């Protein structure tokens, strides 16, 4: 199938030609084969779509999220107000992940990925936890992502906090995903770990031993999100969390380090040397009041951008990250270009881990596109793209993944949005009631 999208403005942030007016995109199968301006020389196409001046962005990438929290929107607050990060985990998120069952997990995946597509996000790195529904949960995630035509990296959150049986089940779920999806073009399995402070040395050793027969693996883990994580690792006799992971030979260039707010001296260089990726989650950090990731760390490690489950809209995450950082800076102090994290660093991370080109409108890249009917009140050009992207853009009218429309003229093509949202409302009520019974 050869498709031509014509008469569009093509936006390719952080490239040599970031802004192409009167542009076209040629798609063959699931891949972009040509990009240019005017009319392509080749005129034989199975379908020609006139976008009538709309703007095309590459489908965006969320480098770290928790789809299992999709039904948390508007849920009742905990009975006792948490006063620190460990209490937030214990009183909110660890109750939610124990309350999830197959039905509410499916609803979370469906509603969460639906919202991602609605926001122009076509690739998701998910860190899943449903501690009483472990076996088969990652298969369910893949099934849901396939139904929506999305790329998904998945990992099940291994932890000691619910006993040895669930630790073993979580480890086996990750190993099963490696076995089933190692060579899947649109699925990238990773070894999920919650955080250092909920895993013993015995567990880290068991994880590393279990990975021996796996040909290609990387861990996906929260690191130093709060000072409590570092205090715990010091009490165990390690210099830092990164040091501990290194001693168990668990860091490599397939790994993702999440948060990294309280890294110790030398950790940043260690992460850089081993080739692991760092993912920054500014709105989650602000919501949990855990701190601000240093400019040096973000720049040196070319950090990616995630939401940690706070939201699906990556443009909003970049905008809010900008504002959060600005609120901590004095006049004239250097900030961070959050659009660069989203449109340059995230595609680099995704392309490396999935093993093919994702996240740019260029020949050879997967044809994942977000199309906007953006009518700005000021001119848009390559010099002011970031301002418009973060403060004006809105939601796409059309979204393509793998060269096919998933949203066309604001309506989902292959799934019923109303059915998914209706079921999500039913399942969320069940989930919240179940959470009330967990102590």
LINHU-V309089 format. One record per residue. N is the residue number from 1. NEAR is the number of other C-alpha atoms within 12 Angstrom. D_FIRST is the distance of its C-alpha to the first C-alpha in Angstrom with 1 decimal. Layout:
# LINHU-V309089
((N	NEAR	D_FIRST) (N	NEAR	D_FIRST))
This chain:
# LINHU-V309089
((1	19	0.0) (2	25	3.8) (3	32	6.5) (4	35	10.1) (5	43	13.0) (6	35	16.1) (7	27	19.9) (8	33	20.4) (9	39	22.9) (10	40	21.6) (11	44	24.1) (12	37	24.2) (13	37	27.7) (14	26	29.8) (15	18	27.9) (16	11	29.2) (17	22	27.2) (18	29	27.2) (19	29	26.8) (20	32	24.6) (21	28	25.2) (22	26	23.0) (23	33	20.2) (24	39	16.4) (25	50	13.7) (26	39	10.5) (27	36	8.0) (28	27	5.8) (29	24	5.5) (30	30	9.0) (31	32	10.5) (32	36	11.7) (33	27	11.8) (34	28	14.2) (35	39	16.7) (36	31	19.3) (37	22	21.4) (38	19	21.6) (39	23	18.9) (40	23	16.6) (41	14	17.7) (42	18	14.3) (43	14	13.7) (44	15	10.8) (45	20	7.9) (46	16	6.1) (47	19	8.1) (48	21	11.1) (49	22	13.3) (50	20	16.9) (51	26	18.5) (52	20	21.9) (53	23	23.5) (54	32	22.6) (55	43	22.8) (56	47	20.2) (57	45	21.6) (58	45	20.1) (59	48	20.1) (60	55	23.6) (61	51	25.2) (62	51	28.4) (63	50	30.2) (64	47	32.7) (65	46	33.0) (66	46	34.6) (67	49	32.5) (68	51	35.6) (69	44	37.4) (70	41	35.0) (71	43	37.6) (72	36	40.4) (73	24	40.1) (74	12	43.4) (75	23	45.0) (76	21	48.8) (77	19	50.4) (78	24	52.3) (79	15	55.9) (80	14	57.2) (81	15	55.9) (82	18	54.5) (83	15	56.3) (84	19	54.3) (85	26	50.9) (86	24	52.0) (87	20	53.2) (88	24	50.0) (89	26	48.2) (90	25	50.8) (91	26	51.3) (92	31	47.7) (93	35	44.8) (94	30	46.5) (95	33	47.4) (96	45	43.9) (97	41	42.4) (98	35	45.1) (99	35	44.6) (100	40	40.9) (101	29	40.1) (102	28	36.9) (103	26	36.5) (104	40	37.2) (105	43	35.1) (106	38	32.1) (107	37	32.8) (108	44	33.2) (109	49	29.8) (110	41	28.1) (111	41	30.0) (112	42	29.8) (113	49	26.1) (114	44	25.5) (115	33	27.8) (116	46	26.0) (117	48	22.7) (118	38	24.8) (119	38	26.2) (120	43	22.9) (121	53	23.6) (122	52	20.6) (123	53	22.5) (124	54	25.9) (125	53	28.7) (126	47	30.8) (127	46	34.3) (128	53	35.1) (129	47	38.6) (130	44	39.5) (131	39	42.8) (132	26	43.5) (133	30	40.0) (134	35	39.0) (135	28	37.7) (136	29	34.1) (137	39	33.7) (138	46	31.1) (139	33	29.1) (140	32	29.2) (141	45	27.9) (142	36	24.9) (143	24	24.3) (144	31	24.5) (145	38	22.3) (146	28	19.5) (147	24	19.9) (148	41	19.4) (149	37	16.6) (150	47	19.0) (151	48	20.3) (152	47	23.9) (153	51	26.8) (154	52	29.6) (155	50	33.2) (156	48	36.1) (157	44	39.2) (158	45	42.0) (159	38	45.5) (160	29	49.1) (161	28	50.0) (162	25	49.5) (163	18	51.2) (164	19	50.5) (165	19	48.7) (166	26	46.0) (167	34	45.8) (168	28	45.2) (169	29	42.6) (170	39	40.7) (171	39	40.8) (172	29	39.6) (173	38	36.7) (174	44	35.5) (175	38	36.0) (176	28	34.1) (177	35	31.1) (178	34	31.3) (179	24	31.4) (180	20	28.5) (181	29	26.0) (182	27	27.1) (183	19	23.9) (184	21	21.4) (185	26	18.8) (186	36	19.0) (187	37	22.8) (188	45	25.7) (189	45	29.1) (190	43	32.3) (191	48	36.0) (192	45	37.2) (193	43	40.8) (194	40	42.5) (195	39	45.0) (196	45	47.8) (197	36	50.5) (198	32	49.3) (199	33	49.0) (200	27	52.0) (201	23	52.5) (202	18	52.4) (203	31	49.0) (204	36	47.6) (205	21	49.0) (206	23	47.5) (207	36	44.0) (208	27	44.2) (209	17	45.5) (210	23	42.7) (211	27	40.1) (212	15	41.7) (213	13	39.4) (214	23	36.2) (215	14	34.4) (216	25	32.8) (217	37	34.1) (218	39	35.0) (219	46	37.0) (220	46	36.3) (221	46	39.7) (222	42	41.7) (223	42	44.2) (224	38	47.3) (225	39	46.0) (226	36	49.6) (227	27	53.0) (228	26	53.7) (229	34	51.1) (230	31	52.9) (231	22	56.3) (232	25	55.3) (233	31	54.2) (234	21	57.4) (235	16	59.4) (236	19	57.8) (237	15	59.0) (238	23	55.9) (239	22	55.6) (240	33	52.3) (241	48	49.2) (242	44	47.3) (243	31	50.3) (244	33	50.3) (245	39	46.6) (246	25	47.2) (247	19	50.2) (248	24	48.2) (249	24	45.5) (250	37	42.8) (251	34	41.3) (252	28	38.6) (253	25	35.7) (254	32	33.4) (255	42	35.7) (256	50	35.6) (257	51	39.0) (258	46	39.0) (259	43	41.5) (260	41	44.1) (261	37	46.6) (262	31	49.7) (263	37	48.9) (264	27	52.0) (265	15	52.9) (266	17	51.0) (267	31	48.2) (268	34	45.8) (269	20	46.4) (270	30	45.9) (271	37	42.6) (272	26	41.5) (273	18	42.8) (274	26	41.1) (275	25	37.8) (276	36	37.3) (277	46	35.5) (278	49	37.5) (279	46	36.1) (280	48	38.1) (281	48	38.3) (282	46	40.5) (283	35	40.6) (284	34	41.4) (285	33	44.1) (286	30	45.6) (287	22	45.6) (288	25	47.3) (289	22	49.6) (290	27	49.2) (291	27	49.1) (292	36	47.1) (293	39	45.2) (294	25	46.8) (295	24	45.2) (296	18	45.9) (297	31	44.1) (298	33	40.9) (299	24	41.0) (300	23	42.1) (301	32	39.5) (302	32	36.7) (303	45	36.4) (304	45	33.3) (305	56	33.4) (306	48	33.4) (307	43	34.9) (308	39	36.7) (309	41	35.7) (310	32	37.4) (311	37	34.4) (312	42	30.6) (313	40	30.5) (314	49	30.2) (315	41	31.1) (316	37	34.2) (317	43	35.0) (318	40	34.9) (319	32	37.0) (320	31	39.5) (321	36	39.8) (322	33	40.8) (323	22	43.4) (324	27	44.8) (325	29	45.4) (326	22	46.9) (327	15	49.3) (328	21	50.8) (329	17	51.1) (330	10	54.0) (331	9	53.5) (332	8	52.0) (333	12	50.9) (334	16	47.5) (335	25	44.7) (336	34	41.2) (337	33	38.0) (338	42	36.0) (339	37	32.9) (340	32	32.9) (341	40	33.1) (342	49	30.0) (343	42	27.8) (344	29	29.0) (345	37	30.7) (346	43	28.5) (347	44	25.3) (348	30	27.5) (349	43	28.7) (350	44	25.4) (351	28	23.7) (352	23	26.8) (353	41	27.1) (354	35	23.5) (355	24	23.2) (356	26	20.1) (357	31	19.7) (358	44	19.7) (359	48	21.1) (360	42	20.5) (361	45	18.3) (362	34	18.0) (363	22	15.9) (364	25	15.6) (365	34	16.1) (366	42	14.3) (367	47	12.5) (368	45	15.4) (369	49	16.6) (370	50	19.6) (371	44	19.9) (372	37	23.5) (373	25	25.4) (374	28	28.3) (375	17	31.2) (376	19	33.8) (377	10	37.5) (378	13	37.7) (379	14	35.6) (380	25	32.9) (381	23	32.5) (382	23	32.1) (383	16	35.7) (384	20	35.7) (385	29	32.3) (386	30	33.9) (387	24	36.3) (388	27	33.7) (389	38	31.4) (390	28	34.3) (391	24	36.3) (392	23	34.2) (393	33	30.5) (394	25	30.4) (395	34	27.4) (396	37	23.8) (397	30	22.6) (398	36	19.0) (399	43	17.6) (400	47	14.2) (401	42	14.1) (402	36	11.5) (403	35	9.0) (404	34	9.9) (405	34	13.1) (406	41	16.2) (407	37	18.5) (408	25	18.0) (409	21	21.1) (410	23	23.2) (411	20	22.4) (412	28	20.8) (413	23	17.9) (414	20	18.3) (415	25	22.0) (416	19	25.2) (417	26	26.8) (418	15	30.1) (419	16	30.3) (420	30	29.7) (421	25	32.2) (422	18	34.7) (423	24	34.7) (424	33	35.1) (425	26	38.2) (426	20	39.7) (427	31	39.0) (428	35	40.3) (429	24	43.6) (430	25	44.0) (431	36	43.2) (432	32	45.7) (433	19	48.4) (434	22	47.9) (435	29	48.2) (436	21	51.6) (437	15	52.9) (438	21	52.1) (439	16	55.0))
